[in-house]
């Protein structure tokens, strides 16, 4: 998870959003998509890229729950530090 998070920080946000879409739609990789989108939501601000990416990749209700859980886990690490 740390390696992917580090790479997302160094990569163009639009590419990360597209990668999440391809991972979910073509390869049915749920967990990778959740990780990519949760990290993207943490680092990207200023437009609706994250919203559009979420709309395209969330298929099941628990997809959003798992993304929110990853975000919560990250916030708890920040608070404890």
QUIPE-V747493 format. One record per residue. N is the residue number from 1. RES is the residue in one small letter. SS is DSSP state (2 for helix, 1 for strand, 0 for the rest). BURIAL is # if it has 16 or more other C-alpha atoms within 10 Angstrom, else .. D_LAST is the distance of its C-alpha to the last C-alpha in whole Angstrom. Layout:
n=N res=RES ss=SS burial=BURIAL d_last=D_LAST
n=N res=RES ss=SS burial=BURIAL d_last=D_LAST
This chain:
n=1 res=x ss=0 burial=. d_last=19
n=2 res=x ss=2 burial=. d_last=17
n=3 res=x ss=2 burial=. d_last=20
n=4 res=x ss=2 burial=. d_last=21
n=5 res=x ss=2 burial=. d_last=18
n=6 res=x ss=2 burial=. d_last=19
n=7 res=x ss=2 burial=. d_last=22
n=8 res=x ss=2 burial=# d_last=22
n=9 res=x ss=2 burial=. d_last=20
n=10 res=x ss=2 burial=. d_last=23
n=11 res=x ss=0 burial=. d_last=26
n=12 res=x ss=0 burial=. d_last=28
n=13 res=x ss=2 burial=# d_last=27
n=14 res=x ss=2 burial=. d_last=30
n=15 res=x ss=2 burial=. d_last=30
n=16 res=x ss=2 burial=# d_last=27
n=17 res=x ss=2 burial=# d_last=29
n=18 res=x ss=2 burial=. d_last=32
n=19 res=x ss=2 burial=# d_last=31
n=20 res=x ss=2 burial=# d_last=29
n=21 res=x ss=2 burial=# d_last=32
n=22 res=x ss=2 burial=. d_last=34
n=23 res=x ss=2 burial=# d_last=32
n=24 res=x ss=2 burial=# d_last=33
n=25 res=x ss=2 burial=# d_last=36
n=26 res=x ss=0 burial=. d_last=38
n=27 res=x ss=0 burial=. d_last=36
n=28 res=x ss=0 burial=. d_last=35
n=29 res=x ss=0 burial=. d_last=31
n=30 res=x ss=2 burial=# d_last=29
n=31 res=x ss=2 burial=. d_last=26
n=32 res=x ss=2 burial=# d_last=26
n=33 res=x ss=2 burial=# d_last=27
n=34 res=x ss=2 burial=# d_last=24
n=35 res=x ss=2 burial=# d_last=21
n=36 res=x ss=2 burial=# d_last=23
n=37 res=x ss=2 burial=# d_last=23
n=38 res=x ss=2 burial=# d_last=20
n=39 res=x ss=2 burial=# d_last=18
n=40 res=x ss=2 burial=# d_last=21
n=41 res=x ss=2 burial=# d_last=20
n=42 res=x ss=2 burial=. d_last=17
n=43 res=x ss=2 burial=. d_last=19
n=44 res=x ss=0 burial=. d_last=22
n=45 res=x ss=0 burial=. d_last=23
n=46 res=x ss=0 burial=. d_last=27
n=47 res=x ss=0 burial=. d_last=29
n=48 res=x ss=0 burial=. d_last=30
n=49 res=x ss=2 burial=# d_last=29
n=50 res=x ss=2 burial=# d_last=26
n=51 res=x ss=2 burial=. d_last=29
n=52 res=x ss=2 burial=. d_last=32
n=53 res=x ss=2 burial=# d_last=30
n=54 res=x ss=2 burial=# d_last=29
n=55 res=x ss=2 burial=. d_last=32
n=56 res=x ss=2 burial=. d_last=34
n=57 res=x ss=2 burial=# d_last=32
n=58 res=x ss=0 burial=# d_last=31
n=59 res=x ss=0 burial=. d_last=34
n=60 res=x ss=0 burial=. d_last=33
n=61 res=x ss=2 burial=. d_last=31
n=62 res=x ss=2 burial=. d_last=29
n=63 res=x ss=2 burial=# d_last=28
n=64 res=x ss=2 burial=# d_last=26
n=65 res=x ss=2 burial=. d_last=25
n=66 res=x ss=2 burial=# d_last=23
n=67 res=x ss=2 burial=# d_last=22
n=68 res=x ss=2 burial=. d_last=20
n=69 res=x ss=2 burial=. d_last=19
n=70 res=x ss=2 burial=# d_last=17
n=71 res=x ss=2 burial=# d_last=16
n=72 res=x ss=2 burial=. d_last=14
n=73 res=x ss=2 burial=. d_last=13
n=74 res=x ss=2 burial=. d_last=11
n=75 res=x ss=2 burial=. d_last=10
n=76 res=x ss=2 burial=. d_last=9
n=77 res=x ss=2 burial=. d_last=6
n=78 res=x ss=2 burial=. d_last=5
n=79 res=x ss=2 burial=. d_last=6
n=80 res=x ss=2 burial=. d_last=4
n=81 res=x ss=0 burial=. d_last=0
